[in-house]
């Protein structure tokens, strides 16, 4: 093995030993994967644009709207998924806030 390959091997070994590093890598892979698969993940792809449905505005999470709807009646999950494709710099902020808001009832019940 060359010296450079040996260094990469050592680095990868040390990286794998840290649980937080592997967890961080997994989160990044999930976020980037969600952005790349956004057209297939979004349950209501037409809600990503200028779609307005005031009858469904501010609905709580349900089977139809997994993360609820916004004030214009658009599906929040579809909006996050489609916008993450167009704004790669805000990927981590957008999805981390989405995951935090989705997990709030579970963490509130535990705490």
C-alpha positions in Angstrom: 0.0 0.0 0.0 1.3 3.4 -0.8 1.8 6.0 1.9 -1.1 8.1 0.8 -3.5 5.1 0.8 -2.2 4.1 4.2 -3.0 7.5 5.5 -6.5 7.4 4.1 -7.0 4.0 5.6 -5.9 5.2 9.1 -8.1 8.2 8.8 -11.1 6.1 7.8 -10.4 3.7 10.7 -10.2 6.6 13.2 -13.4 8.1 11.7 -15.3 4.9 12.2 -14.2 4.6 15.8 -16.1 7.8 16.7 -19.8 7.2 17.0 -20.6 10.9 16.6 -18.7 11.1 13.4 -20.5 8.2 11.9 -23.9 9.6 13.1 -23.0 13.0 11.6 -22.1 11.3 8.3 -25.4 9.4 8.3 -27.4 12.6 8.9 -25.6 14.3 6.0 -26.2 11.3 3.7 -29.9 11.3 4.7 -30.3 15.1 4.0 -28.5 15.0 0.7 -30.4 11.8 -0.3 -33.7 13.5 0.6 -32.8 16.5 -1.6 -31.9 14.3 -4.5 -35.0 12.1 -4.2 -37.3 15.1 -3.5 -39.6 14.6 -6.5 -40.3 11.1 -5.4 -40.5 11.8 -1.6 -43.0 14.7 -1.9 -46.5 13.4 -1.4 -48.1 16.5 -3.0 -45.6 17.8 -5.6 -48.0 20.4 -7.0 -48.1 22.0 -3.5 -44.5 23.2 -3.9 -45.2 26.1 -6.3 -47.9 28.8 -6.2 -50.6 26.4 -5.2 -53.2 27.8 -2.8 -55.9 25.9 -0.9 -57.3 28.0 1.9 -59.6 25.3 3.0 -56.6 23.2 4.1 -54.7 26.1 5.7 -52.9 25.4 9.0 -53.9 21.8 9.3 -52.1 19.8 11.9 -50.1 16.7 10.8 -52.2 13.8 9.6 -52.1 10.9 7.2 -52.8 13.2 4.3 -50.3 15.9 5.3 -47.5 14.3 7.2 -46.0 17.6 8.5 -49.2 19.6 8.3 -50.0 22.6 6.0 -48.9 26.2 6.0 -51.1 29.3 6.0 -51.8 28.9 2.2 -52.8 25.3 2.5 -49.7 23.8 1.0 -48.1 20.6 2.3 -45.1 21.4 4.4 -43.2 18.2 3.6 -43.6 18.8 -0.1 -42.4 22.4 0.3 -39.3 21.3 2.2 -38.5 18.6 -0.3 -38.9 20.7 -3.4 -37.1 23.8 -2.0 -34.1 21.7 -0.8 -33.4 21.0 -4.4 -33.2 24.7 -5.3 -31.4 25.9 -2.2 -28.5 23.5 -1.4 -26.9 25.9 1.0 -30.0 25.8 3.2 -30.4 22.1 3.2 -29.2 21.4 6.7 -31.1 24.3 8.2 -34.3 23.4 6.4 -34.3 19.7 7.1 -33.0 20.0 10.7 -35.8 22.4 11.5 -38.3 20.1 9.8 -37.1 17.1 11.8 -37.1 19.0 15.1 -40.6 20.2 14.5 -41.8 16.7 13.5 -40.2 15.2 16.6 -41.4 17.8 19.1 -44.3 15.8 20.4 -42.1 12.8 21.1 -39.4 14.8 22.8 -42.0 16.7 24.8 -43.6 13.5 26.1 -40.2 12.2 27.2 -39.0 15.4 28.8 
